[in-house]
Amino acid sequence: MKNLSVKKLVGIGVGAAAALAVVALAAVFALRVDSAEARQIALDAAGGGEVVAQEVSSEGLWNEYSYKIVNGDTWYDIEVSGFGSVTEMESSTGLYRH
């Protein structure tokens, strides 16, 4: 096996790092959810109902979604991560006041 020069080794390292970054970025874009998917995840977690408020906050390359849902006499405050998991869920009974 031939000895590789330092320039070639650095080039291989930079190329590998760039390829890894491209793969990671593609995975982030492929795995993140959009607003419609996040809304449905929140509604499913609440067992249905009506979305009365929503908020989207940007967390780098993905968003975090917050929904206030009223289902019957129970209201839910649900946060959904940019990858579609429910990260926080609070509920209470009674009238929801904006």
C-alpha positions as CSV (number, residue, x, y, z in Angstrom):
1,M,0.0,0.0,0.0
2,K,1.4,3.4,-1.0
3,N,1.9,6.0,1.6
4,L,-0.6,8.8,1.2
5,S,0.5,12.4,1.4
6,V,-0.8,14.7,4.1
7,K,-2.7,16.7,1.5
8,K,-4.5,13.6,0.3
9,L,-5.3,12.5,3.8
10,V,-6.7,15.9,4.6
11,G,-8.7,15.9,1.4
12,I,-10.2,12.5,2.2
13,G,-11.1,13.7,5.7
14,V,-12.7,16.9,4.4
15,G,-14.6,14.9,1.8
16,A,-15.9,12.4,4.3
17,A,-17.0,15.2,6.7
18,A,-18.8,16.9,3.8
19,A,-20.5,13.7,2.8
20,L,-21.6,13.0,6.4
21,A,-23.0,16.6,6.7
22,V,-25.0,16.1,3.5
23,V,-26.4,12.8,4.7
24,A,-27.3,14.4,8.1
25,L,-29.0,17.4,6.5
26,A,-31.0,15.1,4.2
27,A,-32.1,13.0,7.2
28,V,-33.3,16.1,9.1
29,F,-35.4,17.2,6.1
30,A,-36.8,13.7,5.5
31,L,-37.7,13.1,9.2
32,R,-39.3,16.4,10.1
33,V,-43.0,17.0,10.1
34,D,-44.9,19.9,8.6
35,S,-47.7,22.0,10.3
36,A,-50.5,19.7,9.0
37,E,-48.8,16.6,10.2
38,A,-48.1,18.1,13.6
39,R,-51.7,19.4,13.9
40,Q,-53.0,15.8,13.3
41,I,-50.6,14.4,15.8
42,A,-51.8,16.9,18.4
43,L,-55.5,16.1,17.6
44,D,-54.8,12.4,17.9
45,A,-53.2,12.9,21.3
46,A,-56.2,14.8,22.5
47,G,-58.6,12.2,21.1
48,G,-60.1,14.7,18.6
49,G,-61.6,18.1,19.2
50,E,-61.1,21.5,17.8
51,V,-57.8,23.5,17.5
52,V,-58.5,26.9,19.1
53,A,-55.0,28.2,19.0
54,Q,-51.7,27.3,17.5
55,E,-48.1,28.6,17.5
56,V,-45.1,27.7,15.5
57,S,-41.6,28.4,16.8
58,S,-38.4,27.9,14.8
59,E,-35.7,25.8,16.4
60,G,-32.9,25.8,13.9
61,L,-33.6,23.6,10.9
62,W,-37.0,22.5,12.3
63,N,-40.1,23.9,13.9
64,E,-41.8,23.2,17.2
65,Y,-45.6,23.3,17.2
66,S,-47.9,24.2,20.1
67,Y,-51.7,23.6,20.0
68,K,-54.5,24.4,22.3
69,I,-57.3,21.9,21.6
70,V,-60.9,21.8,23.1
71,N,-62.5,18.4,23.1
72,G,-65.9,18.5,24.9
73,D,-65.3,20.0,28.3
74,T,-61.6,19.2,28.3
75,W,-58.9,21.4,26.9
76,Y,-55.4,20.4,26.0
77,D,-52.2,22.3,25.6
78,I,-49.9,20.1,23.4
79,E,-46.4,20.6,22.1
80,V,-45.2,18.6,19.1
81,S,-41.5,18.5,18.2
82,G,-40.3,19.1,14.6
83,F,-39.9,15.3,14.3
84,G,-43.5,14.5,15.3
85,S,-43.3,13.4,18.9
86,V,-45.5,14.9,21.6
87,T,-43.0,16.6,23.9
88,E,-45.5,18.1,26.4
89,M,-49.2,17.6,27.1
90,E,-51.3,19.3,29.7
91,S,-55.1,19.0,30.1
92,S,-57.8,20.3,32.3
93,T,-61.6,20.3,32.4
94,G,-63.8,23.4,32.3
95,L,-64.2,26.2,29.9
96,Y,-61.2,27.3,28.0
97,R,-60.5,31.0,28.0
98,H,-58.2,32.5,25.4
